[in-house]
Structures are given as C-alpha cells and as structure tokens.
C-alpha cells in the first residue's frame, strides 16, 4: 500500500505545449490522441514530483508510490485515469511502470558515470513513451529499436539544452562524468552564466554522439504503417536534428537553443508534407 502523502500538488504548471517536441499533435487521428494525452498527463505529474526543488526525498517517493498504486486501481488520479484508458484499449501497462522507474531514479540519483549509464536511464525515461505510442496505433513491435533510438536522442537533447538549469535548480547532472573529464570540464562549470571552452567541448561531443542515435532512427518513419503517425515521427526527427545541430554551435547556458514557433512550424511542414503526400499516392 502506498504511503500517505501531504495534501496539495507538486505540479510545475508545465503542459504539453511547453515541450520541445510535439505531443499528440493534430497530425494524429483524434481517436489516438486521448490515450496519448492520458499517458502524457501521467508522465508530467510524475516528472513534476521527481523534479520538485523543495519536496523531501521521502515525500517524492511516497507520491511516486501513489502513482504506481494508481496503475493498479487506487492511487494518484493521473495514474488511475491512465489505467482506465489502458484497460479499455487493452494496452500493455509495462510502459507506464517502466517510466516510473526513471522518476524513482531521479529522486535518488543525480550523476551519471558514462554514456552507457545515461542510455540505461533513457531505457526507462524515454523509450517507454515511444513504445506506448506505437502500441496505441497497433504498430508492429519490430519498430521498437528505431523508436528507442529516437526517444533516447530526444531525451539527451533535452538534457543538453537544460544542463545548466538542471544543475542550478535541482543539482542534477545528466552529462556523463567521463565526458566532462575527457574535455577537462568540471561539474561546477554548469553553474556559470556561460559555458567554459571545456564544458562547451563536452556538450558538442555529446551532441555528436547523439547524432548517431538520430542516424539509427532515420528509417523509423518509413516503417510505420499509420500514415499520420509516420508524419509525426518525421516531424519529431527533423526537429531533433535541428536542435542537435544547434547544440554543436550554441551555448545552452547563455544562448537560446529552442525553436521559435514559426521556425518549428516551418520545420514541421517540411518534414510532414512529403510523408503525407507520398503515403497518399
């Protein structure tokens, strides 16, 4: 049974429109958006718990336990709502349970040793999201490896963009320690107003490594049967490529890396339209 938690919420106020990448966009069929949004609300609630800057470790674990209990029937409302959707659509709950492992890890772990350690985290923090979306669409699970590569890339791009904020706000560093050491950077460099040359070199190297994940995910869209999901994946991949390239040129501590709205729309259209038109023909 989940431990009782204090009343109130730890919500950050962040929503799906604040994310770097589309969440259940209008590209998807309306019937598929609701279960994806239920998963997003579940993930957002759990993420806000794990990242809350002042809640105690014990309270975070208690609240995450309530999220896990909700998947079994009685617990946090966001988890109970997702459990209902998954039961109605006969969706595998393993993805939601895997995702909670990442948030439980975030409460207890704030440093990563190397690339493999970081990918191990992405196995729970990112890959279940793509797998859930594919299951919602009834896609073949043979698509999972490419999805895993794309989702891990998205997660690491987010980590690189937010590396300074994560360190200053919650003392969490996703940049692997060995990468910092190789380039002569220090964790404390993340607290500065601008990246040192050593920290910048670290970020560039990690972005280049992430490019390999994006290359692995390049055929993903073409393997998806659902035309509209294929278009959304193409959009996400294009946005990720653009952000990853920016991280090799810009300093996320002192410069804007995120896309502006008009720029994001232009990139999305350039990626989605060829897929939609080709599949229609």
Secondary structure, 3 states (H helix, E strand, C coil): CCCCCCCCCCCCCCCHHHCCCCCCCCCCCHHHHHHHHHHHHHHHHHHHHHHCCCCCHHHHHHHHHHHHHHHCCCCCHHHHHHHHHHHHHCCCCHHHHHHHHHHHHHHHCCCCCCHHHHHHHHHHHCHHHHHHHHHHCCCCHHHHHHHHHHHHHHHHHHHHHCHHHHHHHHCCCCCCHHHHHHCCCCHHHHHCCCCCHHHHHHHHHHHHHHHHHHHHHCCCHHHCCCHHHHHHHHHHHHHHHHHHHHHCCCCCCCCCCCCCHHHHHHHHHHHHHHHHHHHHC
